[in-house]
Amino acid sequence: MESSFLTAVFLPLALFAVMLGMGLGLRIDDFTRVLVYPKAVVVGLLAQLVMLPILGFALASIFPLTPELAVGVMILAACPGGPTSNLITYLARGNVALSITLTAMSSLITVFTIPLVVNLAMGAFLGEATTLSLPVGATVIQIAVITLIPVAMGMALHHYRPGFAAQVERSVKWLSLGLLGLIIAGLLVQQRANVVGFFAQVGLVTLALNLAAMALGYVIAVAAKLDRPSATAITVEVGIQNGTLAIAIASAPTLLNQPDLAIPAAIYSLLMFATGGAFAGWATRQSSREQTPVG
């Protein structure tokens, strides 16, 4: 499928809106808070940046996927969390400050790790003969431009015009959600002849990635003896990835320009709201029970 107006125009706008919305809610403290929660931040980043790609590779290898869809799963596993993880952490009564810090830190680090993980995945699943690759240096610059610049703009607005930033933050988040919906719908319409097959092929593996990643985050946080709010934040942060960024890496004309590779991220982006909402409901009930006095 050749690149279209959808991926050339709407996708950059959606990613810009997502990252700008993230920046509107960030402060410098969110990057230095690693000094406040050093253990929790290290545990969360280890789970997200090391264990999650390993989990993604295992699932992509186990499930009967085409090489292209397997690479699509790995693109998703290489991406950081996004604003959705912060929202779900809030609804689940988790440690929102930790969630925001992990999102901020992983967004910085994955600028450098995404090209490495994706290129390794393409070599493993597509073979050495593939002409697809992400040039590390150029890709680092491109991902930095499409993610870090809008985040920096949002943070600047938050710092210099906090009242204005607070007013527009909600609107920007709804705009990014609407644009993501349009992109997902467009990708599925463009591939309408294969939609049922794609759901059959990657629906289960993306759901497995989502649930297994959340379980991984929870188990690692509990093993590290973190408190319940911090364990909740890490569970969500490891389990909910930035689907918009994954779609951009797969299908943007200046990156891989292969929208077929974006199908796992598109379907994942639909599923994560259901699983994230279910987890938030469960975690809220658990928190209420803990706070209810006995007798």
N, C-alpha and C positions, 0 to 999 in steps of 0.2 A: 504494500500500500504506500503510495507516494505521499509526501508531506502535503498538507492542505492548509487552508486558511485557519482551520481549527487549531492545528499544532503550531503554526507559524505566528498567530496573533493571540488567540484566546489563552493558549497554554502559558506563554510568558506573562500575560496579564494576571492570570490566576496565581502563578507562582509569586509574582511581585506582590499581589494583594495578601497572600498567605504570609510571606516573610515581613512585609510592612506591618501587618497586624500583629505579628509576633514581636517586632521591634517596639511597637507602641506600648506594649506591656512590660518591656524590659528596662532594667537600670544597670548601671555599672556593678552595683552590689550583687546582681544575679551571676556575674562572672567571678566575683571575689568570694562568694559564699562557700566556695570549696574549702575555705579556711574554717568555716563554721561547721560544715558537715563533711569533713574530709573522708571519713570512713564510708558514709553513705554514697558520696559522689564517686569515689573510687570503685565501690561495688557496682553501682549503677552503670558507670562507663565501661567497666570490664564486661558486664553482662551484655551491654548493647553493642559495643564495638568489636568484641572478640567472640563471645559465645553465640551471639545472634547470627553472624555470617556462617559460623560452623554449623549451627542448627539449620539454616537455610540451605546450605550445601547438602547436608544429610537428607533433608526432605526432597530437594530437587533431584537427588540421585535415586531415592527410594521409589518415588511416584513415577508412573509411566508417562513422562512428559516428552514433548518434542524438544530438541536442543534449544530452540528459540525461547520456548516458554520456560525452560529451566533457567536460562540466563535471565529472563524477566523476573523470576522468583529471587534470584541472587541480587539483582538491582534493588529490589524492594528491601531485602535483608541488609543491604549495605547502607541504606538511608537512615538519617537520624529521626528522632521523634519530631513532632510538629505541634502546632497550637492545639490540635484536638486532644493530644495526650494531657495537656495542662487542664483543659476543660473537664475531661473525664476524671482526672485526679481530684479536682475541686468537687465534682458531684459525688465522688466516692469518699469524701472526707479524708483525703490523703494529705501529705505534706506538699502543698502547692509550691512553696518556695523551693523545695528540693527538685520538684518536677521541672520548674522553670529553669533552674540552674543546670539540670541535666540536658534539657533541650538546648540551652544556649551553648554549653560546652560541646555537646555532640555535633551541633551544627557547625561549629568551628573546626573540629577535628576531622569530620567526615569529608570536608572539602578536599583533604589530602588522601583519605583512605578509600573513598568511593572508586576512583580510577584503578587503584590497585586490586580491589576485590572484584570489580566488574571485569577487568582484563583477565584475571586468573579464571574467573567463571567462564568467559568466552573461550579461553584456551582449553578448559576442561570439557565443556559441553559441545562447542562448535568445532573443535579441533584446530590444529596449527594452520590448516589451510585457509581458515576464515580471513576475510579481508576486513572484518569489523574490529575496531579497537578504539580505545579512548586514549589519545596521546596525553600522558600524565601531566606534563607542564601546561599545555594549552587547556586541558580539561579543568585543572585546579583553578586556573584564572577564570574560566567561564563559570564554573560553579560558584566561585567566590563572588563574581559580579552579580549573578542572578539570585544569590541568597544573602550574602553579607552586606551588600550596598543597601537594599531595601530595609534590612534589619537596622543598619546604622542610621538610616533616615528616620525610621520609626523611633529609635532611641533618642535621636536629637530632638524630635518633636516632643517626646515625653519629657525630656529634660528642660527645654526652653519654653515650651507651650503645654504644660501638663493639663490644663483645663481643656484645650482644644483636642489634645491627644485622647483624653478620656471620652470626649464626645464622639469622636470619629472611630474609635477602636471597634465598637460593636458593629457599626455599619461596614467597616472594612472586612471584618470577619464574616459577616453575612454575604458580602460581595464575593469573597474568596470561595465560600461554600457554594454559591450559585454558579460561579465560573467553573469550579471543579465538576459540579453536576452536569454542566453543558459539555465539558470535555469528555467525561465518562460516557454520556449519552451519545455524543458524536462518534467516539471510538467504536461503541457497540453498534451504532447504525451503519457506519462504514464497513463493519465486519458482520452485518446482520445475517449473512448466509452461514456464518460460522459461530454465531453467538452461543447457540445451544451446545455445540461441540466444545467451545472454549469454557463454558461453565462446567461442563462435564469433566474437562481435562484439568482445569486449574481451580475450580471452586473448592474442591476438597483440600488441595494442597495449600491454598492460601488461608483457608480456615484453620488447617492444622498448624501452619506457621504462626498465625495470630494467637491461637490458644496455647500452643507449646511455648511460644516466646513469653507469654504472660505467666505461664507456670514456671518457666525457667527463672524469670525475674523474681517471682515470689519465693521460690525455693532458695535462691542465692541470698536474698535479703533476710529470710528467716535463719538460714545457716550462719549469716554474719551477725545475728542477734540484734537486728535493727528493730526499732519500735514499729507499731502497727501503721501509723501514718506514713512513715518512710518506706516500709515494705509495700504499701499500697502504691505510692508514687513510683517506685522502681518497677513494680509489676506492670503498671500502665505504660510507663516510658519505654520499657523493653518490648512490650506487646503491640503498641500502636505506632506505626511508622508514618513518615511524611509521604503519602501516596502521590501528592502533586509533584514533588521533586522526582520521585521514581518515574512518573509518566514523562516528565520533562527530559530526563536523562535518556530514556528510551526513544522518544519520538521527536525531540526538538531538532530542527534542521541543522543547527550548529553542533550538535552532539552526535548521538548514534543514528538519528534519523530513520529509525526502524519502529514505527508504531505497533507492529505486531508484538514487540518485546514489552509493550506497555500494558498488554491485556491482563497479566497477573495483578499489576498495581491497580488497574481500573476496577477489577472485580474485588480485590482486597479492600479498596476504598469504600465499597458498598457494604461489605461484611463487617468492617471494624466498628461501625456505628452501632450495630446490633450487639456484637460481643462486648464492646466497651460499655454500652448502656446496661447490659445484663450484669457485668462485673460491678459497675457503680451501684446498682441496686442491691446486689449481694453485700458489698462492702459497707454500704450505708446501714443495712440491717444489722450486720455484725458490730458496727460501731455503736449503734443504738443499744444493743444488748449489753455491751461492755459498760455503757454509761448509766444503764438502768440499775438503781440500787436494789439489792436482794432483800426481800422481806418488806 
